[in-house]
């Protein structure tokens, strides 16, 4: 992935790579969603470490094939599997075969607009499959830790995607802490379907860029920071279960647009807010506060779960219209 750190309104964080490598030495790691932007970045980083084994799971064949082509062939260190993480039998068989010690769960549906129209699929994949996989991990003989990659849209969610991630967070922390750790991401610059990728395509094709609301502000991180956040939380943080990156202040999406189009202006068309979109993203739910983490680039979030988690999870099958509101009550 390209270096997009120039789009940040702060310095890009640097992580203790030597300490991370030391912690990875001899470990067996499994990544779900390995064909995605973050999953593949994690795969490349871990493959370059002294980890003993890396198992890569993805639902889409082409991205996993491309990743397999990019990583040097090493049958004893690498395993690939095309599978839906919601397939309980397939995942149970894979855990028995690969015997991972650490699971990095990056598989998810992430597109806000698409998930607004398909709430059942959002909760099936982002919530139910996540909780089922974590339960399988706990029941396995090998797994010692489960890392869930979440999103800042899980903080006071206003969209189905954010609510599905919030319910997954709440279920994991309520049922399985401290076995699980949750990493709440900002928007990853250059990831598939991101603002940056859309702008680059518009520049290439010389097409107008649609902006739903010029007042929108988001937290942004680089792919390198995303990898550092996950691996630091997994291997260097011995206290806490919920983490995010020190991301500074929110960035105006128009600042991103202006920086990327400075040399090649684009026509900008202002429309209206998309369904479920916030104007300004947040990082904390009600009752949550930041506390210092061992890794300077990270923030630990002290969370408070209300007792309605199990009830909300049982009602997912009916995905009531109030589900986003219910997620905000957790």
C-alpha positions in Angstrom: 0.0 0.0 0.0 1.2 3.5 -0.8 2.5 5.9 1.8 -0.4 8.2 2.7 1.1 9.6 5.9 1.2 13.1 4.3 -2.6 13.2 4.6 -2.5 13.0 8.4 -2.7 16.2 10.6 0.0 14.7 12.9 3.1 12.6 12.7 2.8 8.9 11.8 3.4 6.7 14.8 6.4 4.5 15.0 6.1 1.1 16.9 8.8 -1.0 18.7 9.3 -3.4 15.9 12.1 -5.3 17.7 9.9 -5.9 20.7 7.0 -7.0 18.4 9.4 -9.4 16.6 10.6 -10.8 19.9 7.0 -11.4 21.0 6.1 -13.1 17.7 9.1 -15.5 17.9 7.8 -19.1 17.7 4.2 -18.1 17.6 1.4 -19.7 15.5 -0.9 -17.0 14.2 -4.2 -17.1 12.2 -5.6 -14.1 10.4 -9.2 -14.0 9.1 -10.1 -11.5 6.3 -6.5 -12.1 5.2 -7.2 -10.9 1.7 -8.4 -7.5 2.8 -6.4 -4.3 3.1 -5.6 -4.8 6.8 -5.5 -8.6 6.8 -3.0 -8.6 4.0 -0.8 -5.9 5.7 -0.8 -7.9 8.9 0.1 -11.1 6.9 3.1 -9.4 5.3 4.3 -8.0 8.6 4.0 -11.3 10.5 5.5 -13.4 7.6 8.6 -11.1 7.9 8.8 -11.9 11.6 10.2 -15.0 13.4 6.6 -16.4 13.8 6.6 -20.2 13.3 3.3 -20.5 11.4 0.9 -18.1 9.7 -2.6 -19.3 8.6 -4.5 -17.0 6.2 -8.3 -17.3 5.9 -10.4 -15.4 3.4 -13.8 -15.7 1.8 -12.9 -14.2 -1.6 -10.6 -16.3 -3.7 -8.8 -13.7 -5.8 -7.4 -11.6 -2.9 -6.1 -14.8 -1.2 -4.6 -16.0 -4.5 -2.9 -12.6 -4.9 -1.5 -12.7 -1.3 -0.2 -16.2 -1.9 1.6 -15.0 -5.0 3.1 -12.1 -3.0 4.5 -14.2 -0.1 7.4 -16.6 -0.8 6.3 -20.2 -0.9 7.0 -21.9 2.4 4.5 -24.8 3.1 5.7 -25.4 6.6 5.1 -21.7 7.6 2.1 -20.8 5.6 -1.5 -22.1 5.3 -4.3 -20.8 3.1 -8.0 -21.4 3.4 -11.0 -20.1 1.4 -13.9 -20.1 3.8 -16.7 -18.1 5.4 -15.7 -17.4 9.0 -19.4 -18.0 9.9 -19.0 -21.7 8.8 -18.7 -23.2 12.3 -17.6 -26.6 11.1 -15.0 -25.3 8.7 -13.5 -23.0 11.4 -13.5 -25.8 14.0 -11.6 -28.1 11.6 -9.2 -25.3 10.7 -8.3 -24.6 14.4 -7.7 -28.2 15.0 -5.4 -28.5 11.9 -3.5 -25.2 12.3 -3.4 -25.0 16.1 -3.0 -21.2 16.2 -2.1 -19.5 19.5 -3.3 -16.1 18.4 -6.2 -15.2 16.1 -6.4 -11.8 14.5 -10.0 -11.4 13.4 -10.1 -8.9 10.6 -12.9 -10.4 8.5 -15.9 -8.1 8.3 -18.4 -6.3 6.2 -17.3 -2.6 6.4 -19.2 -0.6 3.8 -21.7 1.6 5.7 -24.1 2.2 2.7 -24.3 -1.4 1.7 -24.9 -2.7 5.2 -27.7 -0.1 5.8 -29.6 -2.1 3.1 -28.6 -5.5 4.4 -28.8 -5.5 8.2 -29.3 -9.2 8.5 -26.0 -9.9 6.6 -24.2 -7.2 8.7 -25.1 -8.9 12.0 -24.6 -12.4 10.6 -21.1 -11.7 9.5 -19.9 -8.9 11.9 -21.5 -10.0 15.1 -22.7 -13.7 15.1 -19.7 -15.1 13.2 -17.3 -13.1 15.4 -18.8 -14.4 18.6 -19.0 -18.0 17.3 -15.4 -18.0 16.2 -14.3 -16.6 19.6 -16.2 -19.4 21.3 -14.5 -22.0 19.1 -11.2 -20.4 19.9 -11.8 -20.7 23.7 -12.8 -24.3 23.3 -9.7 -25.1 21.3 -6.6 -26.6 22.8 -4.2 -24.1 21.2 -5.6 -20.5 21.1 -4.5 -18.3 23.9 -5.8 -14.9 22.6 -8.4 -13.6 20.2 -7.9 -10.1 18.7 -11.0 -8.4 17.2 -10.5 -5.5 14.7 -13.3 -3.1 15.3 -14.0 0.5 14.1 -14.6 3.9 15.5 -18.1 3.6 14.0 -18.8 1.3 17.0 -18.6 4.3 19.2 -22.2 5.7 19.6 -23.2 4.0 16.4 -25.7 5.6 14.0 -25.4 3.0 11.2 -26.1 -0.8 11.0 -22.4 -1.5 10.3 -21.3 0.4 13.4 -24.1 -1.3 15.5 -23.0 -4.7 14.3 -19.5 -4.0 15.4 -20.6 -2.5 18.7 -22.6 -5.6 19.5 -19.7 -7.8 18.6 -17.4 -5.7 20.9 -19.9 -5.9 23.7 -20.5 -9.6 23.4 -16.8 -10.4 23.3 -16.0 -8.2 26.3 -19.0 -9.4 28.3 -18.5 -13.1 27.6 -14.8 -13.6 27.1 -12.6 -10.9 28.7 -9.6 -11.0 29.2 -9.2 -13.8 26.6 -10.2 -11.2 23.9 -8.8 -7.8 23.0 -10.5 -5.3 20.8 -8.8 -2.7 18.6 -11.0 0.2 17.6 -9.7 1.6 14.3 -10.1 4.9 12.6 -10.4 5.1 8.8 -7.4 3.4 7.2 -6.0 5.6 4.4 -5.8 3.8 1.1 -7.8 0.7 2.2 -10.3 -0.9 -0.2 -13.3 1.3 -0.7 -11.8 4.1 1.3 -12.1 7.9 0.5 -8.5 7.9 -0.7 -9.1 5.0 -3.1 -12.2 6.6 -4.4 -10.4 9.9 -5.0 -7.5 8.1 -6.8 -10.0 6.4 -9.1 -11.7 9.7 -9.9 -8.4 11.3 -10.7 -7.4 8.5 -13.0 -10.7 8.6 -14.8 -11.1 12.4 -14.6 -14.6 12.0 -13.2 -16.4 14.3 -10.7 -16.1 13.4 -7.0 -19.2 13.1 -5.0 -19.1 14.5 -1.4 -22.2 13.9 0.8 -21.3 16.6 3.4 -18.3 18.9 3.3 -18.5 19.3 7.1 -17.7 15.6 7.7 -14.7 14.9 9.9 -13.0 11.5 10.4 -10.2 9.9 12.3 -7.6 8.6 9.9 -4.7 6.2 10.4 -2.2 4.6 8.0 -2.0 0.9 7.2 1.4 0.8 9.0 -0.3 2.3 12.1 -3.1 -0.2 11.9 -0.7 -3.1 11.9 1.3 -1.5 14.8 -1.9 -1.1 16.8 -3.0 -4.7 16.4 0.3 -6.3 17.1 1.2 -4.0 20.0 -2.2 -4.7 21.6 -1.8 -8.4 21.0 1.8 -8.9 22.1 3.0 -5.9 24.1 -0.1 -4.9 26.2 -0.5 -7.0 29.3 -3.4 -5.0 30.8 -6.7 -4.0 29.2 -9.0 -5.4 26.6 -10.1 -2.4 24.5 -7.6 -0.3 22.6 -7.4 2.5 20.0 -4.6 4.5 18.4 -3.6 8.0 19.6 -5.1 9.7 16.5 -5.1 13.3 17.5 -8.1 15.3 16.3 -10.5 14.5 13.5 -9.6 15.5 10.0 -11.9 17.2 7.6 -12.6 15.1 4.5 -12.3 18.2 2.5 -8.7 18.6 3.7 -8.0 15.1 2.3 -9.7 16.0 -1.0 -7.7 19.3 -1.3 -4.4 17.6 -0.6 -5.0 14.8 -3.1 -6.3 17.1 -5.8 -3.8 20.0 -5.4 -2.0 19.1 -8.7 -5.0 17.8 -10.6 -8.3 19.5 -9.5 -11.5 17.6 -9.7 -15.1 18.7 -10.0 -16.8 18.2 -6.7 -20.5 17.5 -6.4 -22.1 18.0 -3.0 -25.1 15.7 -2.5 -26.6 14.8 0.9 -25.6 12.7 3.9 -25.7 9.0 3.3 -28.0 6.8 5.4 -26.4 6.2 8.8 -23.4 8.5 8.3 -22.2 10.7 11.1 -20.9 14.2 10.4 -18.1 13.8 13.0 -16.8 10.4 14.2 -16.2 9.6 17.9 -14.0 7.2 19.7 -15.9 6.6 23.0 -19.2 5.3 24.1 -21.1 6.5 27.1 -19.2 5.4 30.3 -15.9 4.8 28.5 -12.7 6.8 29.3 -9.1 6.8 28.0 -6.3 5.6 30.2 -2.6 5.4 29.3 -1.3 2.2 27.6 2.2 0.7 27.8 2.8 1.5 24.1 2.9 5.3 23.7 1.1 5.3 20.4 -1.9 3.5 21.9 -4.8 4.5 24.2 -6.5 2.0 26.5 -10.2 2.4 26.8 -11.8 1.6 30.2 -15.3 0.3 29.3 -18.5 -0.2 31.1 -21.0 -2.8 29.9 -24.7 -2.6 30.9 -26.5 -5.9 31.7 -28.5 -5.8 28.5 -25.9 -7.4 26.2 -27.2 -11.0 26.1 -30.8 -9.7 25.5 -29.6 -7.5 22.6 -27.7 -10.4 21.1 -30.7 -12.7 21.3 -32.8 -10.2 19.4 -30.3 -9.9 16.5 -32.2 -12.6 14.6 -35.1 -10.2 14.3 -32.8 -7.2 13.7 -35.5 -4.8 15.0 -35.4 -1.3 13.7 -34.3 -0.2 17.1 -31.1 -2.3 17.0 -28.8 0.8 16.5 -30.4 2.4 19.5 -30.0 -0.8 21.5 -26.3 -0.9 20.6 -25.9 2.5 22.0 -27.3 1.2 25.3 -24.4 -1.2 25.8 
